[in-house]
């Protein structure tokens, strides 16, 4: 079976690396981006990931802005998103993503959530 | 940046090299009830400027050594007094060009001696009011900035490193078999999680301190799963503790699972830290609500009953936390429309807390 790919977006390099390592350990193919803008660049230029793991508070383009753009692009709108955040989110934001996890996360839970999203495939409808 | 009452007296500096004139000023302004500071020379005035935040300076023009104009120019050099209003008082320099010189130095008024006491008092009063308004505005702004700083820095910036620490320690634990290395990694993980709970408690406390409720995101959840998940986490980081979970009835509802885990978790951690035997967690489904009871064999200190839910509780010598656990547990229960009670009798050889969670709380 081919490995699912995950794009991880977080501005804290240590968090980014630890999320990457947890997902690599679980058998995913992982790409990383340090800002929403980098992530968007990768999504537009390269093969699309099965799942995006997204931090919210980031400089340059934060998670909210990133989500707004991603959900507006027809080609990207169906990629499921797991938000990984240390801040409390507004309900409107949580409704536009599949999973919200609070930091510090449990690695096993992250893997379980990402596996579920990857096997489910595209989002039901676009919001 | 201290928290000052807006009604606190403001400070007025009176500068004159004749003691009799200072006395006359003091008698005139005393009824205002503000703090009056005296300076006998321009130099002394500059020293006072460094020591105090002033609402107003009353400055005699004709003084030996530094005169009033020179003093005013030096006062303006001072960061703290760049904007402080200055009123010149003068008996001799009655020609208008002196007054103009004073005003060009940023004086707000130029008053000739002998002055009319009522008029001077009224003028000073209006400057005091202006200063108070400005002070209130600045203090409100800095309180808001402080709120953003505390919630932002603590809530996000401090928690990011903890996220990396916990995830990395748990990742290493997956493949580690050597007992002493497993123990070390478990210590890293449990200490970082404990730190995160304290950081989160401080953020939540700051939120309530600034007048907001703890936010909740309601979603369908099962109370036994919420408790099981937290107990697993505590057992993995505190391998020696024993926690028994019992479940009765329908325990489904609409809650913020993460917040409920935080509230119940605070009770479980307290129970574990103060128990000699097992800790029991009983989850029970009622008609409209689900209760979670956390019970251990410790006797609850009577002295603490009255101040149970107060933040930063003192006197709990056995606790390693901030004294915010119960306060926040109650805030979270109330944010769900629920409540929390200490259910055991005074002196009983057990401590039992019960939390009540309505199945369908209204969204916060």
HADDOCK unambig.tbl for C-alpha pairs under 7 A between the chains (distance, minus, plus):
assign (segid A and resid 12 and name CA) (segid B and resid 160 and name CA) 6.91 0.50 0.50
assign (segid A and resid 14 and name CA) (segid B and resid 164 and name CA) 5.58 0.50 0.50
assign (segid A and resid 15 and name CA) (segid B and resid 160 and name CA) 6.69 0.50 0.50
assign (segid A and resid 15 and name CA) (segid B and resid 161 and name CA) 6.96 0.50 0.50
assign (segid A and resid 15 and name CA) (segid B and resid 163 and name CA) 6.31 0.50 0.50
assign (segid A and resid 15 and name CA) (segid B and resid 164 and name CA) 4.49 0.50 0.50
assign (segid A and resid 18 and name CA) (segid B and resid 164 and name CA) 5.77 0.50 0.50
assign (segid A and resid 18 and name CA) (segid B and resid 167 and name CA) 6.02 0.50 0.50
assign (segid A and resid 18 and name CA) (segid B and resid 168 and name CA) 5.67 0.50 0.50
assign (segid A and resid 22 and name CA) (segid B and resid 171 and name CA) 6.21 0.50 0.50
assign (segid A and resid 86 and name CA) (segid B and resid 155 and name CA) 6.51 0.50 0.50
assign (segid A and resid 86 and name CA) (segid B and resid 156 and name CA) 5.43 0.50 0.50
assign (segid A and resid 86 and name CA) (segid B and resid 159 and name CA) 6.49 0.50 0.50
assign (segid A and resid 87 and name CA) (segid B and resid 155 and name CA) 6.19 0.50 0.50
assign (segid A and resid 87 and name CA) (segid B and resid 156 and name CA) 6.13 0.50 0.50
assign (segid A and resid 91 and name CA) (segid B and resid 217 and name CA) 6.73 0.50 0.50
assign (segid A and resid 103 and name CA) (segid B and resid 163 and name CA) 5.80 0.50 0.50
assign (segid A and resid 104 and name CA) (segid B and resid 162 and name CA) 6.55 0.50 0.50
assign (segid A and resid 104 and name CA) (segid B and resid 163 and name CA) 4.21 0.50 0.50
assign (segid A and resid 104 and name CA) (segid B and resid 166 and name CA) 6.79 0.50 0.50
assign (segid A and resid 105 and name CA) (segid B and resid 163 and name CA) 6.76 0.50 0.50
assign (segid A and resid 106 and name CA) (segid B and resid 167 and name CA) 6.96 0.50 0.50
assign (segid A and resid 107 and name CA) (segid B and resid 167 and name CA) 6.06 0.50 0.50
